Amino acid sequence: MAGTCTAGQGQPHQTLARGDAERGRSPMPPSTSKIMPRFVSPMAGPCAQPGAEPPKRQRQRYVTKVGKCQVNLGNIQEKKRFLSDIFTTIVDLKYRWFLFVFMMCYIVTWVVFGTVYFFDAWVRGDIGHRGDPEWRACIENVDDFISALLFSVESQRTIGYGSRMVTANCAEGVILLMAQSIVGSMIDALMVGCMFVKISRPKKRAQTLIFSKNCVVSRRDEKLCLMFRVGDLRDSHMVDAKIRAKLIKSRQTAEGEFIPLEQSELNLGYDTGEDRLFLVEPQIICHVINRHSPFWDMSAESLRREQFEIIIILEGIVEATGMTCQARTSYTEDEILWGYRFEPCMSLEKGAFRVDYSRFEMTFEVQTPAASAKELHELKELEQQEHSMLSLYWDHLLQPCAPPGTGPGKDALTGLSGPASVAEGSRDEPLERGVTA
């Protein structure tokens, strides 16, 4: 029995859908049988045995828990597009490559201009007349390549030790010095700007924005809700913080087209403004599972058979720098706890609220029906219909028992029968007046 059950649960959803498409038929629709609300343990599976934990399905995540996207770009033909935006390309480099480019920009310019200075001195004959006091050199004390390289470094970095200098005996030396000064200033501006932007990027700020490791599903205000918790560890708060969620799930259309990793939006209160956060203390973000939610048909049992990933994106402006920061995380179906709630982590002490982050991840089990939100809604409507039909039945049952004429008994029955009896009494009133007359 255990081996049969494990094999039934281990089939990936995409493989079944792809196999049905290849055989020319649409995938089997989900069961539409009604499931009465039942209360189950969130960690107990349909094939769980006492003392045995259900096996975890290892698969590739779309986004890691720390927010890194697991997508590699390959076979890019037009790589010249990266050179058109050289500033962003340099900033996006890793630090070891960034420092390598930073150093090579200066070393290459020093060597290039040092070679040009040495070539100019060799063509003019300055190297062959070294030590000749009557020779009018273009660049004084440049008699080999090393001295030309030193002159290039001193000129670009404005060191000026005083032993080497460009004289007025040649115009090309002055032009080369002006060109090197302009190129050096451009390199300084580019490299310093890239270094400042790279250091001040708000990626590190996202490390102090934390998310709960698990999502929970429970009832809130008589509605089934998917909830998770976010928090900010810094005293400097995020300005204009907004949160949104994406569902990543592969599916197959009615025409047999397989759509891998389709993205759909999860409503976190966009229409009511609840997605805009004042993140000064940990907050529980709630997604109401209604008829517009992709989890409308999902129950506790079907959750174990699904394969999907929920991407959470928190954006805001860093108060200290004014730059936009984004923090991301993800939840797979194995990280959703059905029938749990988060424990409170705030308390009031000494005239201020205190947040205990040691309770940030803590949850506790609550009684939650294992049926889907759709089934709970249909059951509630069915109970309302039965209640209304029962009330109508008792109204019609009590009407024939009313004695003719007016009296205390009729008034009592009229109060029990409701609006319908009142309306009938108002129609019979003119008839009674005519009989009396």
ZIVENUR-V902683 format. One record per residue. N is the residue number from 1. SS is DSSP state (H for helix, E for strand, L for the rest). NEAR is the number of other C-alpha atoms within 12 Angstrom. Layout:
# ZIVENUR-V902683
[[N,SS,NEAR] [N,SS,NEAR]]
This chain:
# ZIVENUR-V902683
[[1,L,11] [2,H,16] [3,H,11] [4,H,11] [5,H,18] [6,H,20] [7,H,14] [8,H,17] [9,H,27] [10,L,23] [11,L,20] [12,L,22] [13,H,26] [14,H,25] [15,H,19] [16,H,24] [17,H,29] [18,H,26] [19,H,21] [20,H,23] [21,H,23] [22,H,17] [23,L,12] [24,L,14] [25,L,19] [26,L,22] [27,L,25] [28,L,18] [29,L,13] [30,L,14] [31,L,11] [32,L,12] [33,L,13] [34,L,20] [35,L,25] [36,L,20] [37,L,23] [38,L,20] [39,E,22] [40,L,23] [41,L,22] [42,L,33] [43,L,28] [44,L,23] [45,L,27] [46,L,25] [47,L,22] [48,L,20] [49,L,16] [50,L,11] [51,L,8] [52,L,12] [53,L,13] [54,L,22] [55,L,20] [56,L,15] [57,L,20] [58,L,12] [59,L,16] [60,L,15] [61,L,28] [62,L,33] [63,E,29] [64,L,23] [65,L,27] [66,L,28] [67,L,28] [68,L,22] [69,E,19] [70,L,15] [71,L,13] [72,L,10] [73,L,9] [74,L,8] [75,L,7] [76,L,10] [77,L,9] [78,L,10] [79,L,14] [80,H,11] [81,H,12] [82,H,17] [83,H,12] [84,H,12] [85,L,13] [86,H,18] [87,H,22] [88,H,19] [89,H,20] [90,H,28] [91,H,29] [92,L,21] [93,L,20] [94,L,16] [95,H,16] [96,H,13] [97,H,15] [98,H,24] [99,H,20] [100,H,17] [101,H,24] [102,H,27] [103,H,17] [104,H,17] [105,H,22] [106,H,27] [107,H,22] [108,H,22] [109,H,30] [110,H,32] [111,H,25] [112,H,26] [113,H,35] [114,H,34] [115,H,26] [116,H,29] [117,H,44] [118,H,33] [119,H,26] [120,H,30] [121,H,33] [122,H,23] [123,H,17] [124,H,24] [125,L,21] [126,L,30] [127,L,28] [128,L,16] [129,L,22] [130,L,22] [131,L,15] [132,L,15] [133,L,11] [134,L,9] [135,L,18] [136,L,22] [137,L,33] [138,L,36] [139,E,42] [140,E,32] [141,L,33] [142,L,37] [143,L,32] [144,L,27] [145,H,25] [146,H,18] [147,H,26] [148,H,37] [149,H,29] [150,H,32] [151,H,40] [152,H,41] [153,H,31] [154,H,26] [155,H,36] [156,H,32] [157,L,24] [158,L,18] [159,L,15] [160,L,16] [161,L,14] [162,L,15] [163,L,17] [164,L,25] [165,E,28] [166,E,32] [167,L,19] [168,L,15] [169,L,18] [170,L,20] [171,H,16] [172,H,22] [173,H,32] [174,H,21] [175,H,20] [176,H,29] [177,H,32] [178,H,19] [179,H,21] [180,H,32] [181,H,24] [182,H,18] [183,H,24] [184,H,29] [185,H,21] [186,H,18] [187,H,28] [188,H,22] [189,H,16] [190,H,23] [191,H,27] [192,H,21] [193,H,19] [194,H,27] [195,H,26] [196,H,15] [197,H,20] [198,H,24] [199,H,19] [200,L,20] [201,L,23] [202,L,27] [203,L,25] [204,H,18] [205,H,32] [206,H,33] [207,H,23] [208,H,24] [209,E,38] [210,E,34] [211,E,36] [212,L,37] [213,L,27] [214,L,32] [215,E,38] [216,E,40] [217,E,43] [218,E,39] [219,E,29] [220,E,23] [221,L,10] [222,L,16] [223,E,25] [224,E,39] [225,E,37] [226,E,41] [227,E,40] [228,E,41] [229,E,37] [230,E,39] [231,E,37] [232,E,33] [233,L,23] [234,L,20] [235,L,16] [236,L,19] [237,L,28] [238,E,37] [239,E,24] [240,E,24] [241,E,30] [242,E,29] [243,E,41] [244,E,33] [245,E,34] [246,E,31] [247,E,30] [248,E,29] [249,E,28] [250,E,26] [251,E,30] [252,E,28] [253,L,20] [254,L,17] [255,L,16] [256,L,20] [257,L,21] [258,E,25] [259,E,19] [260,E,20] [261,E,24] [262,E,19] [263,E,20] [264,E,22] [265,E,24] [266,E,34] [267,L,31] [268,L,32] [269,L,21] [270,L,20] [271,L,10] [272,L,9] [273,L,16] [274,L,22] [275,L,29] [276,E,23] [277,E,30] [278,L,22] [279,L,32] [280,L,23] [281,L,29] [282,L,34] [283,E,31] [284,E,33] [285,E,38] [286,E,33] [287,E,38] [288,E,29] [289,L,34] [290,L,26] [291,L,20] [292,L,16] [293,L,25] [294,L,27] [295,L,34] [296,L,28] [297,L,31] [298,L,34] [299,L,37] [300,H,39] [301,H,29] [302,H,24] [303,H,30] [304,L,34] [305,L,28] [306,L,30] [307,L,35] [308,L,36] [309,E,34] [310,E,41] [311,E,37] [312,E,43] [313,E,36] [314,E,39] [315,E,29] [316,E,33] [317,E,27] [318,E,30] [319,L,19] [320,L,19] [321,L,19] [322,L,18] [323,L,21] [324,E,25] [325,E,32] [326,E,32] [327,E,40] [328,E,35] [329,E,38] [330,E,38] [331,E,36] [332,E,36] [333,H,35] [334,H,31] [335,H,28] [336,E,33] [337,E,38] [338,E,43] [339,L,34] [340,E,33] [341,E,35] [342,E,34] [343,L,25] [344,L,23] [345,L,24] [346,E,21] [347,E,16] [348,E,12] [349,E,10] [350,L,7] [351,L,7] [352,E,9] [353,E,14] [354,E,18] [355,E,22] [356,L,20] [357,H,24] [358,H,15] [359,H,20] [360,L,29] [361,L,27] [362,L,23] [363,E,28] [364,E,21] [365,E,22] [366,L,23] [367,L,21] [368,L,32] [369,E,33] [370,L,38] [371,L,34] [372,L,40] [373,H,37] [374,H,31] [375,H,30] [376,H,31] [377,H,26] [378,H,23] [379,H,20] [380,H,18] [381,H,14] [382,H,16] [383,H,14] [384,H,14] [385,H,14] [386,H,14] [387,H,14] [388,H,14] [389,H,14] [390,H,14] [391,H,19] [392,H,20] [393,H,14] [394,H,19] [395,H,24] [396,H,20] [397,H,16] [398,H,23] [399,H,27] [400,L,15] [401,L,16] [402,L,24] [403,L,16] [404,L,16] [405,L,17] [406,L,17] [407,L,12] [408,H,13] [409,H,17] [410,H,22] [411,H,20] [412,H,19] [413,H,28] [414,H,28] [415,H,20] [416,H,22] [417,H,27] [418,L,21] [419,H,16] [420,H,20] [421,H,27] [422,H,21] [423,H,14] [424,H,16] [425,H,25] [426,H,15] [427,H,13] [428,H,17] [429,H,16] [430,H,13] [431,H,14] [432,H,15] [433,H,13] [434,H,9] [435,H,10] [436,H,9] [437,L,7]]
